[in-house]
Amino acid sequence: MTDEKLQKVLAAAGLGSRREVERAIQAGEVTVNGHPAHLGERVKAGDKVTWRGENLVVPEATRAEVRVLLYNKPEGEICSRNDPEGRQSVFDALPPLKNGRWVSVGRLDFNTSGLLLFTNDGELANKLMHPSSGIDREYMVRVQGTVEDDVLQRLSEGVLLEDGIARFTAVKRGGSGGGTNGWFHCVIMEGRNREVRRLWESQELRVSRLKRVRYGPILIPPFVKPGQWLELGEREINELFRRADIELPPKKRFRPEDASAQERRVKKLRASSGRQSRAGGGPVKGRKNTPK
């Protein structure tokens, strides 16, 4: 690689967004080849970087090994790395990385399940989350109470919440859940805290189940059960870079042996899903399905 700005290299390594990395550099938490780093400093392959006490070596290509995971989050897991209460974290189920760390693309609250994306590329994660990218999120919602058509119209036109106007860009009925429960498909364009729940609560309705089923072009395959993860392939990652309006990495992310390992994992998840359906068993945790 030719020399590149330090903050770009660190963000691409999955250590945080570009802004987070810049703050760490300004705070004196980064060194390059033994000296304190400064904003705008350029580094090249082989340079030794210390990030908050962790030693790193600048790779030949900063984005040669971009990886993205799809994780089906169960209810009852937090999206923080550490929890004073000792609750299970979504990061507990993910496979280890040799370099960098997994960065969550957005969050889901404790009682929300469904699709979470993780990547080792901090800039990609930041762009996918930013409203300027215009990436929509789709949820399945079970609502308690009678929902008239005028309620759906108000939710589509926009309602005033404490942090501004919010609305669903699409909302449609998805069938009855029995009694006064009804299922709905909702689409939003932002990732504000508890936005879907707060929109329904603004109409004096209670959300009893909430699951994210799509993030932009990525949907949860039916064979990926709660607590399981799946690594995305070349085509899906290319599409995420396109939607985030970021230049594609110079190299492919899946070598032939990587693709073969991915195919084996998909077959294993499909087989596991089939056995669970026949036996009526519960979900298999993602950490148990990590390839050897």
Secondary structure, DSSP 8 states (H G I E B T S, - for coil): ---EEHHHHHHHTTSS-HHHHHHHHHTT-EEETTEE--TT-EE-TT-EEEETTEEEE--SSTTTT--EEEEEE-TT-BSSS--TT---BGGGGS---SSS--EEES---TT-EEEEEEES-HHHHHHHHSGGG---EEEEEEEES---HHHHHHHHH-EEETTEEE--SEEEEEEEEETTEEEEEEEES---TTHHHHHHHTTT-EEEEEEEEEETTEE--TT--TT-EEE--HHHHHHHHHHTT----SS-S--HHHHHHHHHHHHHHHHHHHHHHHHT-----GGGG---
